[in-house]
């Protein structure tokens, strides 16, 4: 029993120490001069592997930006949608910058920074196609994936003369646009970014937004000092126009008004 008591006491001491340890991530980063940031590598234009086999994209640029502002080196760790939150919880990453949306369920297990970039569904078309708003879709053919968020949003605002052609998946929708079956496409930023990167000859560009769902940086629960510092960097980047420049580079539109 004595041995069990010692183990139990040790476990209680460890548990009691966790809240204090949970508050020193920023201090550890500054001491090591290295910050570990989880990023996507399979979700263009936010994160993907370039021809040089190095990660690139909006989220990768943001990770490098934060490291630079902290004056530390960055260690980029590729993650998937499924393991990005566990990486924070198990301290495999100090931050997660991976198209992370904020919702009540996630807020129970991790903390979030202010928003740093838009994630959106929008209408895209060739530069030569005069579209600036929903009214300009009158008489035009628009491809969309059946039942997707962009299908629902487009259906609400498109003029009655718009010919909305619905396809069964994103690949079919993109193929229809690339082959010229439709004049415009309503889709998510990631799908559009990948499409434009693969088909630069199309001259496609962002026309107008259907729905905004901004991205936030994920931070382990209780890391208030680190969160405050990240928010300070985001606020300064927003004021300097750096967030707009990042969004314009990778998404074809400025970041605009992002929520805190």
N, C-alpha and C positions, 0 to 999 in steps of 0.2 A: 504493500500500500504506500509505503514511503516513496518508492520510485514513481508510482502513478501520481502522487501528490506533487512531486518535483516537476513532472512533465506538465501537469495541469497548471501549476504556478508559472512555469516558463511560458506556456501558451497564453495565459492571461497577461503576462508582462509584455509579450510580443504584440498582442492585440491592443494593449494600452499605448504602446509606442507608435502604432500605425498612424493615428491622426497627426502626431508631430512630424513623422517622416513624410506624410502626405503634403506637407506645406513647404518642402524645401527643394522642389524640382528646379526652380529658377536658380537658386543658390548653387545647386549641383552643376547645372548647365554652365553657369558663369565660371565656376571653379575648374571644370574640365575643358572649357572653351569649345565644347561640342554640343550640338543639339540634335536629337534623333527625331526625324519627322517622317511620318507615314504618308505615302503619296500613291496615287493610282498609276498604273502603267498600261492599262487596257481600256481607257475611257477617254479617247480624244474628243475635244481638244484640251481637256483638263489635265490629262496625264497619259503619255504613251511613249513608246521607245522609238527614237528617231533612227535614221539610216546609219548614224554613228554608234548605234546600240546604247545610247545614253538617254535617260528619261528627259522628257520635255513636255511643255504644256503650261496652262495657266496655273494649276496647283503647284507644279514644280517650280515655276518662277516665284510664286508666293512663298514657298518654303525657303528658297534661296534669299529672297528679300528679307524675310524675318531674321534669318541667320546673320545676314549682313548688318542689319540694324542693331542686332544684339552684339555684334563684333565677335561672333564665334563661327566655327566651321559647322557645316551641316552634314549629317549622315542620313541619306535618303533610304527609306525602307519601303519597298513595294508591298501594297496590301490589296485585298479584294473587298467588295462590299460586305462580305460575311465576316471577315476577321479584323476589320479596322477598329471597331470598338473594343474587342478583346485585347488588342495591342496596347490600348491605353490602360485598360484595367490591370494588365499584367506588367505594366511598365516597360514594355518593349519599345514604346515610343513616347516621347515627351509631348508631341502634338500630332493630331491627324488632320491633314489638309487633303481631303479626298471627296469632293462634291458632297459634303455632309449636310443634309437638311436637319433642321431642328424641329422636334416634336415632343409632346409630353412624356412619351414612353422613354425616349432616349435621355431626356433631362433627368430621369430618375437615376441613371447610372453614370452619366458623364456630364461635364459642364461645357458650355459653349462660349466662344468669343463673340464679338460683334460680327455681322456679316462682312465678307470680304469680296464676294463676287456674285454676279447673277447666275442663276440657272433657270432656263426659261424654255417655253414652247413659243415658236414664232413662225412667221411666213418668210420663206426665202424664195428668191427668183433671180434670173440673170440681171446684171446691172442695167441692161438696156430696156428691161421691162418696167414701165412706169407704175410702180406700186409703192404707196407711202402709208396707206391706211386701209381699213376694211372696205370702204366704199370703192376703192380702186380695183377690187376683185370682181366687180360687176362685169359679166360677160366673159370672164376668164375661167380656165380649167385649173383646179387646184387638187393635187394629190394629198391624201392623208391616210393614216393607218386606222382602220375601222375600230371604233371603241376606245381609242387612245385619248388621253387628256386633250391633245390638240384637236381631235375630232369634235369633242364636246364643245370646246371653246370656239372653234371656227364656226360651228353650226349656229351658235348664238348670234354672231355678228355679221356673217357673210350676207351680201345682198341676195335677193331671191333669184337673180339671174346668174349667180355663180354656179358653175358646173363642178360640184364636189365629187371627185372620183375616189372611192374608198377601196383600199387594198388590205389584204389579210395580215401582213406583217411589214415591219420597217424596210426589209430588203426589197420587197415588191414595190413599196411606195417610192423608195429611192430609185429603183430601176426604171420606174415609169417617168420620173423627172429627168433622169440622165438620158433616156432614150427619146425624150421630147413628146411623150404621150400627154403630159400636162405642162402648163406654163409656169406653175408655181408649186411649191411644196410647203405643207404645214407640218412641222416636226420639232423635236427637241434639239437643244443646242448641241448636244453631243453627237447625235445622228447627223445633223447638218455639218458640223465641223469635220467629221470623218468623211462625209460625202464631198465636201469642197476640197479637202486635202487630196483626195484620190482623183478628183476630176477638176483640176484647175482650169481646164479649157472651157468649162461651162460659164465661167465668170459669174457664178452665183454669189449673192450677198444677202445679208439680213435686211428685211424690209420693215416689219413691225412686230411687236410682241403680242402674243396671245395671253400668256400667263407667266408671271414671275414667281420663282421659288428660290430665294437666295441661298448661297452656301455659307456655312459657318465653320470655324476651326474647332475641332474637338480637343478638350483638355480633361485630364483626369479629375475626378471629384475631389474637392478640397484644395486644389492648387490655385488658390486665389491670387497669390503674388504673380505667378506665371500668367494667369488670365488677365490680370490688370496690365501687365507689361505688353502682352500681345495686343490688347485693346488700345493701348497707347500708340503702338506702332501702326495699327490699322487706322486709327483716327488721323494720325499725321499723314499717312499715305493717301487717305481720302482727301484731306485738305490740300495736299500737294498735287493732286491729279494723277497720282501713280496708280491708283486702283482703276481709274478710267482708262489709262493707257494700257494696263494689262488686259482689261476686258476688250478694248478695241483691237488689240493685237490678236487675241485668240478667238474672240466671239463676234467681232465685227460691229460691236456696239459698246458705248460707255457703260460703266457700272451703274451710274445714275444714283438715285436715292436708295441707299441700303439701310435696313433696320439695325438698331443696336442689339 
